[in-house]
């Protein structure tokens, strides 16, 4: 959504003679503290020196340059002080998300963000000298779920189950063999 806002703002900024690339604009787009202020907000204070205008005036001018944007997912665009506030059309967004979920079926939400990258997921780690308990089951399920999510995002997960605390068991075995050897001789 920030990318869409950045494109809209870049066009409006170009119209008033301000040259910013979309990445710079996107970095400055924030989420307001209250939904009454919009879903996304763009402060114009940093442009006042460059444009020689007050923040309120600059925000109003940019809002005018933005004009009507019916082709986007925004219900409204407003100004408040030195901010341009974008309100998302929630019904339209929900409709699009549900449609994507229906059409993409089991691929919905997947991505290639982790393509050709490996990720290590270590889980369970039971002590082999003690019984396997419910806590081990919990961490095994969580670890496997995280590995499955990583795989869904394109990563190649390496699942590792580290069996911890070998010292006690082998110490007991060595003690047992030493005592057994003495009794046999």
N, C-alpha and C positions, 0 to 999 in steps of 0.2 A: 504494500500500500504506500510505503514511503517513496518508492520509485515513481509511482504514478503522480504523487504530490510534487516530487522534485521536477518531473517533466512539465507539469502545469506551471509551477513557479518559475522555471527557467524561461519559458516563453514570455511570461508576464514581466520578468526582470529584464529580458532582452528588449522589450518594448519601451522600457524607461531608460535604457542605456546602461544597464548593469550586467556585466559579463561574469557569470559564475557557472562552473560546471555542475552537473547533476550530483556528483559525489559530495561536493562542498555543501550544496543545498541539503542533501539527505542527512548529513552529519548534524545539521542545525535543527532539523525537524524533531520536535519533542512530543511526549504524551503529557497533556495538561493534568493537573492534580484532581480536577473534577470533570465529570462528563458534561456538566453545564457549559464548560469552556470548549467542548469539542472532543473529537477523538485524537486529532493531531493538531499541533500548533507550530507555526513558524514565526520566530521573533525577527523583527526588522531593525532592531536597535543598532546592529553592527554596520548597517548601510547608511546611517544618518550622516556621517562625515563625507562619504562618497557622493551622496545625492544632495546634500545641503538642505534636507527637509526634516521636519519633526517626525518622530516615529508614528504618531497618529495619522498624519497626512500621508506618509509613505505607505502605511498599511491600507488606507482607503484607496489610494491611487493603484496599488497593486491589485486590490480586490476588483476595481473597475476594469483593469487590464485582463484579469482572469475571465470576467464575464460569466455567461452561463456555461456550465459544463455538464450537459445532460448525458454525454457518452461515458461518463465515469460512474463510480460507485458512491458518489457523494450526494447527500441529501441537501446540504447547505454549506456555504462558505461565508464566514462572518469575520468582522474585525473587532478587536477589543484592545484599546490602547495601541501598543506597538506590536500586536500579534495578529496573524491571520489564522483563524481557526477553521478546521475542516471537520464536518460532521458526516459520518458514514451512513449511508442508507442501509440500515440493518436488515430490513425485509429483503431487499434485493441481494444483499451479500449472503444471507441465509439461503435464499433460493439457489444462488450459484453454487454454494458449498454442497448443498444437498444434491444438486444435479451432478456435480463432479463425483460425489460419493457413489451415486447410482451408476453413472457411466463408466467410471474407472474400476468399480467393483473392488476386488482384493488388492489392487495396486494403488488405491487412494491413500495419499499421504506419503508414498514412497518418493525417494529422490536419489540422485547420483552424487550427493555431496561428499560421500566417502569413497568414491570410485578409485580403485587401485591403492587404497590405503588399508593398512592393517591396524587392528585394535586388539589389545589384550584384555580379556575379562577373566579375573580370578575370582572364584567363588567356592563356597562350602568350607574348605579347610578343616575337616574334622580331625580330632586327635585319634589316631588309630588304636590307642591303648584304652579308649573309653567307648561306651556305646554311642551309636549314631542317634542323635536326639532331634526333637522338633525344631530347634534352633538351626540345626544344620540343613534341614529341609527348607526352611524359610530362606536362608541365604542362597541355597542352590536354586530355588525358584526365581529369586530376584536376579541372581547372576545370569541365569539362562535367559530370562526375559530381557535384560539389558543387551545381551549378545544378539538376541533375535531382533531387537529394535535397531541395533547397529547394522546388522545384515540387511534389514529393510531399507536403510539409508545408503546402502551401497558399499559399506565397509566389509572387509574380510575378517570377521572376529576369530581370534584364537582363544579357545576356552581352556582355562587351566584350573585344575582342582589340586591344590597343594595339600598334601597330607602332612600335617604339622606334628611336632613333638615326637620325633623318632628316638630321641635320646633315652627316655625312660624305658621304652620297650627293649631296646638293644642292651641297655644296662642290665635289665632283668634277665635277658637271654644269656648274656655273658656270665653273669653271676650263676645262673642255673647250670650252664655248661661246666663252669669251673667246679661247682659243688658236685655235679654228677660225675665228673672225671675223678674227683677225689674218692668218691664212694665206690666207683668201679675198680680202682686200683688196689 
